[in-house]
Amino acid sequence: MDILRKELEQYDGHNVTQITLVNDNGVEISCLTMGAIWQSFKVPSGAGKKDLLLSFAEAKDYYANAQNICKAIGRVAGRIADGKCEVAGQKVELPTNENGNTLHGGDHGFSTYNWNYTTSRNKDSVSVIFQKKITEKMDGFPGNILATIIYTLNNNNKVTLTFSALAGEKDTLFNPTNHVYFNLSERKDLSSHELKIASDATLETNEKNIPTGRIKDVTGTPLDFRNFRNLKAAADENDGFDDAFVLASDGKLTEIATLRDEESGRQVTISSDRNGLVMYNMPALDTTIKFTRDHGEEAIPGEGIALEAQTLPDAINQENFGDIVLPKYGKRSYKIEFAYSKSK
């Protein structure tokens, strides 16, 4: 097991550090202090290594587009309708940044900060621990929190993300996730990928992609992934993905999805302790993007898939979608696991 550190660059007045965790099997992940970005997930492939993530070599490129690529997302993932909600009996207005809604924590969410970090090493795992005190003046959410994001890589080729927050003297909201995009193949699309999701229902949404409160059965739709199905074919049938799947969750870490590439045998199994999984495949690009894996070629819509484990979107305004209120002086933690394996 090894931990490597590199002063990568300066971005937005910050010194950006890259931390690389390496296990005994040659699997490695890299993270950046800027945005607590999960920069790469490299696995042995032939004489070299294959990055399973769509990513960039420099921090500045993550902020040159609106796709939230590889960023840590918080305080609240997904959309909050009209940027309005009620917390502890008080009406709250949050900063809005997308069609009048608050998306992924607003314009000053987790991804906009350069985080402090430490590292730790155990016999069979290595970790980087990011931490940041975030005040209500910084991001516009009620109350102050001490937020912690931990990336751990172990010798079973499993990456565990642990998000936790300790609240100050006000109730606040906490529903974080990570926004990595996967492409496990050598192709520039997802045509050789299959996906399975442990869900029989999705959320109905309105024209602004805000949940209506209704649950839709996936049977007979392009969103039925209860058995493995080709991801690109389903995306084409569905005109792309920006959909929230409802999961059966009792707060315990449970396998929720498996993504695999038929050609290489590479596979990632995702586990979560929450009740939602948002799937997004960049169905449209509003700017030129050049991922490191493409060696100078421009990215295409649908090149990768984001599988964002979280409490269901707009839960603060929807009955029975889950509790994302973090009580004053309280602490809450969530985990997401990504287990890599190879069948060929």
Salt bridges, closest charged atoms under 4 A:
GLU28 OE1 - LYS49 NZ 2.75
GLU58 OE1 - LYS60 NZ 3.33
ASP61 OD1 - LYS60 NZ 3.37
GLU98 OE1 - ARG79 NE 2.84
GLU136 OE1 - LYS170 NZ 3.15
ASP139 OD2 - ARG75 NE 2.70
GLU186 OE2 - ARG266 NH2 2.96
GLU194 OE1 - ARG260 NH2 2.80
GLU204 OE1 - ARG214 NH1 3.10
ASP224 OD2 - ARG226 NH2 2.86
ASP236 OD2 - LYS232 NZ 2.96
GLU237 OE1 - ARG229 NH2 3.76
ASP242 OD2 - ARG79 NH2 3.51
GLU263 OE2 - ARG187 NH2 2.58
ASP294 OD1 - ARG293 NH1 3.54
GLU297 OE1 - LYS188 NZ 3.19
GLU303 OE2 - ARG293 NH1 3.37
GLU308 OE2 - HIS179 NE2 3.27
ASP323 OD2 - ARG332 NH2 3.74
GLU337 OE1 - LYS158 NZ 3.43
